[in-house]
Amino acid sequence: MSNQFKPFEKIGLCFSGGGYRATFYALGILSYLEQISYENQTLLKRVKAISTVSGGTLTGVAYTKAVQAPDYNFDSFFKTFYSTFTPENDKLLENAIAKLEDDTVWKANPYKKRSLINAFALTYSEMPLFQGTFENLKKDKIKQLEQVCFNATDFSFGLTFRFQNHGYFGNTPLYKNNQKEVNALRYQVELGDVIASSSCFPVGFEPLVFPDDYFKNQTDTDYKNLKSLDHFIDGIGIMDGGIADNQGIGSMMLIDDRMKNTLDLIIVNDVGSFKMQPWKPDDTQVEKKSTFKQIVNKTLKYFTLKPLYWIVLLLGLIIIVLNDMHVFGVQAYSSLYILGGVILGAGMLLTLFGIVASVIKMSVLSRLKSIFKRQVPEPLLDDVLTFQKLDISLIQRMLSERLTSAMSMINDVFLKQMRRLNYDLFYSKNALKNKRITATVYKLNGQKTPYNKGKNYNKAIPAPSKVLEYVCLTASETPTTLWWDKVDVTKNRMEKLIACGQFTICYELMDYILDLKKDHENLFVDFPEVEVMYSTLETDWKNFNANPLWLVNQLKP
């Protein structure tokens, strides 16, 4: 076994979604892997594969792009990334909103649908960290990294859409069958669009449309060839990668398969929360105050052709006719013509309004009945269509419970279940035994979880200090946003997230090595460098417990 196993030779990194919480936790992971060495080479240089989602894609794309530069230096990359996103410098949201409101931006980019996510995409593309296209990541040109995958979700088939330099671009049966047409364009995709695609979470953003929103020159033959295919004529919606796999685990396992299982270690870096707010029913009392029929009828009565409208019209007409017949005097009076004209005009306008409103009302009611017929159970159909028994407070409660339960399903139940399924897949694969680490943002925050009764620390490693647990707790409670709010700034969450990534991966590497020792008693006779690395990890862990931000302070500008 020891002859086959080579620890830390080739490493794969997964960066989960989770807004800036994921972005800067991932930066912390990268920076510590650059800090620690094995056989005179940093662990970061041994990273050969990356799979990222949403907020983690910001870090993943920026790092992947930076590594390709001839003058690449990690310290310079860290300082640039750090400086770009400090609260006083971060203009991502501000610039995106400004673009959304600026007519000239959309005139200059007519190929893009005017939307918030496309405004973000254009903003990303202008930032030096993310400028460029997928061209530099071609499998025959990429440096240091061998395989990269930035994950989104295909809203036409409900499958993971993979921006990757190996394997099928899109990676669904649809793209497989049309790979020739897709490949002709894949390396023209802007990195800014890749990030936007991976991070446009539902409700917060609208989908991007592939290929429509991705290619500026839509007169190009290759673009026309792709759009001529049946599946691409109307475009395909692309959204946040976290919908299908918020940890990027599935894509990394496919990468490992393509690399013939040569990855010696896969590290899943996850800021997804295990917490879920239990759904609570609406406790509003139903009181028989006003039925739905009464409310609707009260509203609709204004949208009818009323006799009053005809009376006003006729009154104006009578005044004009009688004045013309000199009924009010020996001559016709101009003032009566004016009065009659005003009343006649008002009557005509009210009559016209009544006719139009009646037509609209009939159309709306017809539409509502059609919807009800498709959605309402047969036994309730007559009551619903005649608005006889639905009390307004009952409807309010029904709608409230439907909305809250649907949001709970989308934001919690579905994502938590997908997370469990992906981890089950990851940890059930025997070929990955002793080749996997999961580094979660909340592991060291000192809080109990539903999955353990205590703090679940390895007793062979010195327990985290209270100050380290506090930093981790502050980091893990960062909301899922792509901006800093006042609370984030006050709590210095950006630096604490970076530090959390650093000391968490330090701890997890020690825990991993200790587990290896249990499984392979003679392993470290063959790999003495692992013992040397463990000694360095112990020293760093001691320093993190004394000052969790020591490495951040050393690296930042």
N, C-alpha and C positions, 0 to 999 in steps of 0.2 A: 504493500500500500504506500509506504513512504517513497518508493521509487517512482510511483505514478503521480503522487500529489506534490505540486509545487506551489506553496502558498504565495499569494500576492504577485504572481507573474503577470497575469492579465486580469484587470478589474473592470466590472461593469457598474455604472452608477444610474440609479433611477431617482429623479427629482419629481415629487408629487405636485399637484395643484394646491392652491390655497392663497392666491393673491400675493401681496408683498411678504406675508408670513412665510410662504414657500420660497420666494425669491431670495430672501436674505439668509434664511436657514441654509439654503443650498450654497450660497456664497461662503458661509461659515464652513460647510463640509469641504468645499474645494480648497479653501485656505488652509485648513488643518492637514489635508492630504498632501499639500505642498510642503507643510512644516515637517512631516514625519518621513523618515527614509527607511528603505530596506535594501540591503546590499548596495549601498552608495547611490541609490536612485530614489527620488521622492515617490511616494505612492501615487501622487497625481500623474506623474509621467507614465505610470503603469496602467492608468485608466485607458482602455481601448474601445469602450462602448458607452454610449449615453442614451437614455430614454427619458424624455421629460414631458410634463403636462402643465398647462396653464401657467400659474405664477412661476413654477420651476423652469418653464421654457424661456422666460426672460434671461435667467442666469445661464441656462444651457446653450442658448443661441449665442449670447455674448461671449461666453468662454470658448465655444467651438470656433467662432469667427476669429477671436483673438489668437488662438493657437496657430492659425494658418498664416499669420503675419510673419515676415522674415525677421522682424525685430522683436518677436514675442518675448515678453518677460512677465512672469506672474505678478510680481509686486506692482508693476506698472498697470497691469490689467485691474488688479484689486483697487488701486487708488483711483483709477478712472471710473470704475463702476460705483465705488463708494461715493465719490464726489458728485456724480451725476444724480444720485438718488437721495442725498441728504435732504431733510425736510426744507432747508432754506433754498436748495437748488432744484428740487423736484418740480418740474413743470408739466409732467405727463398729462394729467387730467386737465389742467388749465389750457394747455396747447391744443388738446383734442377738442375741447368744447369750443375754443376760438375757431378752429377749422370748421367745425360743424356749422357754425353761425356765419361763416365767411363765404359769400356767393362766389368770389373769385377762385377759391380753392376748388370748387366743384366744376367751374367752367374750365379750369386747367386740367381737371381729371374727370372728363365726362364718362369714362368707362366705368367709374365706380358709382354705385348707388349711394345717394346722400344718406348716411346713417352714422350713428355714434361709433360703431365698431370700425367702419371704414375711416372715420376721423382718427381713431386710435392707430389704425394701420399706417396711415400717412405720417402720423407723428413718429411712430417707431422707425419708419424708413428714413426719416431725416436725422435721427440720432446717430452719432458716430459709432456707438456701441453696436448698432444693429444694421448699419448701412450695408447694402450689397444684395446679392442673389444667392440661390442655391448652387450656383456655378462652382464656387470655391470648395464645395463639399462633395464633389464627384468622388466616387470610390477610388479612381485612379489618380486623384490629385490631393486628397485630404492628408494632412500631416498629423502625426501622433495618434489621433483617434482613428479607428478603423471603420466603425459603424456608428451612425447617429440617427436618432428617430425622435421627431417632435410630433406629439400626438394631438389629434383633434377628433371630432366625431362627425360622421356622415349622417345627415338628417334625412337622406332619402332611403337608406337601408338600415340605419340604426347600428352601424358598425364603426370601429375605429378607423379614422382616416390618418394615414401615416405619411408625414413628410420625412422620407428617409433616403439615404444614399445607397442602400442595398435593398433588394426585394422590390415588390410591387409598390409603386407610388400610389397611395390610396389604400392598396392592399385589401380590396374587396373583390368579389367575383366580377363586378362591373369593370373595375380598372384593369383587372387581369385580362379580360377579353378585349380591352381597348388600350393595352399598354403601349403599343406603337405610337398612337396618336398622343397619348399623355406624355410619353418620354420625349417627344419632340419639343415639349414646352416645359417640362418639369424643372429644368435648371435656370429658367427665366423667372421663376417665382421669387418675389422679394422676401427677404428675411423678415421684414416688418409685417408682411401679410401672414407669414408662418406664425409669428408670435400672436398676432391678432386672432388668427383662427384657433389657436390652442387655448386662448384665454378668454374668449367671448362667452361667458357663462350665461345660461338661460335666465330670462326675466331682466337681468341687467343689460343685456345686449341683444341685438338681432343677429341672425346668421349672416355670414358672408356667403356669396354665391360663386361656386366654382363652375366654369372658369371665368365667368363674366367680370368679377371684381378683382381678378388677379393679373390680367394682362392688358397693358396699355394699348399696344398695337393690335387692334382687333380686325385690321385689314390683312394681317399676316396670313399666309397660306396655311401654316400649321394650326393657327387658332381656328380658322374657318373649317379645317378638316375635323377638328375635335368637336366644334359646335354643330357640325352636320350630323353627328351621331345621335341616334334617337334619345339616348339617356341624357345627353348634354344640351339638347336644344333649349330647354327651359332653365337650365342651370341646376346645380345641386347645393343644398344648404350645408354649410360647414360651421360647426360650433365647438365649444369647449371640449377638450379631450377628457376632462374629468367625468363626463356623462357616462362614458363606457368603461373607463379605467383610470381612476384619479391618481394611481401610483405609477403608471407606466410599466407595470409588471408583465403584462401579456406581451408587449412589444419587446421587452428585454429577453424574455424566454425564447421568442422567435429569433432574436439576434444570436443568442447562445446556440440555438440549433443550427443557424447558418454558419456559425464559426466552429461547427462540429464539436460543441461542448468544451471548448478550450478556455472559457472564462473560469479562472480559479476562484473568483470571489465576486458575488453580486451584492451590492449594497443598496437597499431600498431606503431612501430618505423621505420620510413621510410626515407632513404637518397636518394631515387629516385628523379631525377630532373623533374620539370614540364617543363623545358626549352626544346625547340626543334629548331634546326637550319633549317629554311625553305629551301627546295630544290630549287636549281637554275639551269636552263637549261644551257647547254654548248653553249656559244656564238661564237664558232669558225666558221669562214666564210668558206663555201664550195667553193673551187676554182678548176676548171678543170685543174689539173696539171698532174695527173697520175692516170689511172684507176686501179682498183684492178686486172683486167686481165693483164695489163702491168707489174705490180709488181710481180704477181705470175709467169707469163711466164719468166720474167727476172731471177727469182730465180730458176725455174724448168729447165731452159735450161742447167744448170750445171749437171743435173741428167739424162742425156741421153747418149746413145751409139753413139759417133760421128765418122764420117769418118776419122778424124785426128788420132784417136786412132789406126785404122786399118793401116793407112799410116805409122805411127811410127813403128808399129810391122813389117810390110812388109819391111821397109827400113833396119831395123836391120837384118832381115833374109837375104835380098839381099846382104848386106855387107859381111856377114859370108859365103854365098854360093860363091860369086864372089872371095873372098879372097882364098877360098878353091880350086877354079879353076885356081888360079895363074893369074887372070885377071890384078891385080895391079903390077905384077912383076914376076920374075922367081921362086919365092917361096911364100909361105903363110906367112904373117906377124902376129906375136903375138899381136901387138898393134891393128891391125884391127879386130882380133878375140875379143879382149877386148871391142873395141868400138862398134862392131856389137852386142856383148852380152848385153852391157849396154842399147843400143837402143832397142833391142828386148825385154829385161826385162821390160823396161819402157812401151813399147807398150802393152805387156801382162798385166801389172798392170792396165794401163789406160782402156784397154778393159774389164778386170774383174770388175773394178770399175764401168764402164758404164753399164755393165749388171746388177750388183747388184743394182745400183742407179735407173735404169729403173724399176726394179721390185718393189723397195721401193716406187718410185713415183706413179706407177700404183696402189699400195695398198693404199697409202695415199689419192690419188684422189678418189678412189673408196669409201673409208671411209667417206671423206668429202661429196661426193655426197649423200651417204646414210643418213648422218646427216641432210643435207640440205632438203632432201625429207621429213624428219619427222618434221622439224622445220619451213620451209619457206612456206608461203601461195602459193597456186597453181598458181595464176596469175603471181607471180614473179619467179617461179621456173626456167623457161628457162633462164631468164636473169642472175640469180644467178649462175646456173650451167655452163653457158658459159662465166661467168666473163665479160659481155659486157658493163654494164652500171654503175657499182658501183665505183664511184670515191673514192680514198683512203682517202681523207679528210672527205668525207661523212661517210665512215665506221668508221673512228676515232671518229667522233662526236656521231654517233649512239651507239658505244660501250661505250663511256664515259657516255652518259646519262643513258644507261641501268645499268652500274655499280654504278653510284652515286645514282640513284633512288632506286636500289635494296638495297644498304647499308643503305640508309635513311629509307627504309621500315623495315629492320631488326632491326636496332639500335634505331630507334625513333618511327615511326608510329605504328609498331606492339606492342612494349613494352608499349608505352603510352596508346594505346587502351586497352590492357590487364589490365593495372593499373586502368583505369577508370572503366572497367567492374567489377573488384574485389572490388573497393570501392563502386560502386553502389550496389553490392551484400551485402556488409558489412553494409551500412547505410540504406538499404531498409528493413532489417530484424527487424520487430517490437519487437521481443523478446529481442533484444539487446539495446533497448532504455534505456538511462541512464547507459549503461554498456560498453561504448566504448570511447576511447581516441585515437586520431592520433597525434603523435609527429613527425613532419618533421624537418629535419636538417636545412632547410632554413627559418623556421617560423619567427625567430627573427632577420633576417639579415638586416632588414630595407629597403629591396628592394620591389618595386611594382611587382606584378605578373599579368599574364593574367586573373587571377580569382578575383582580387580585385583592386579597384582604389587607395586605400590607403595602409597603412601598416597592416590593419586588426588586430589590437590589442584590447584586452578587456579593455574598458575605466575604469573599476572598479579596474584594477590592475595597479600599477605604471608602466609607459612606460619604456621599456628597455633603458639603458644608451647608449651613442654613442660607448663607449668602448666595451660594451657587443655586440652591433650590429656588430661591426667590427670583433670581435672574431668569431661570428656566420657566417659572410660573408666569412671569411678566411677558416673556416671549411667546409662550404657548397660548396666551389669552389675546394675542393680536387678532383683530377682526380680519375677515377675508375681503380686503379691498385693494385697489391699485393706487392708493394715495395715503398720505399720513394725515390723521386728524390731530386736534389739539392734545388729546389724551396720549396718543402715540408719541408725540413730541415730548410731552412732559415726562413720560416714563422711559424716554430714550429707547424705544422699542427696536429701532433699526440696529443699533449696536448690540443690543441684548439678543436679538435674533441671530446675528452673526456669531456672537460668542456661544450661544446655545448650540448652534451647529458644530462649532469647534470642540467644545468640551463633551458633547454627546457622542460624537464619532470617536473621540479619544477613549471614552469609557467603553463604547461598544467594541472597539478593537481589542482592548484588554480582555473583555468578557469573551470575545470570539477566540482569542489565543488560549485562554484558560480552558474553554470547552474542547479545543483541539487537543490539548494535553491529556484530557480525560479519555478521549477517543483513541489517541495514538500515543501510547506510552513511549515508543522509541522514535517518534517523528522528529523530535528536536535534536536528536543526535546527528541527523542528516542536515538539519537546518538551524545551525547555531545562531544565524543572523536574526532569527525570530526572537530569540532570547535578548539579543542586543536591542532590538526594536521595542520589546516589552519594557525594558529598563527605561528607555526614553519616554515611553508612554506613561509610566509611573511618575517620572519627574514632572512631566507636563500636567498630569492629573493633580498632583500636589499643588502646582502653581495655580491651576484653575480653581481649586478649592479656596486658595488664599485670595485670589483676585480673578474672578471669572472673565474679566475683560482685558487681561494682560496681553493677549495676542492681538486683539483688535487694536489696542492702543499702539502696539508695535508696528502694525501694518498700515493703519490709516494715514492719510496725508498729514 
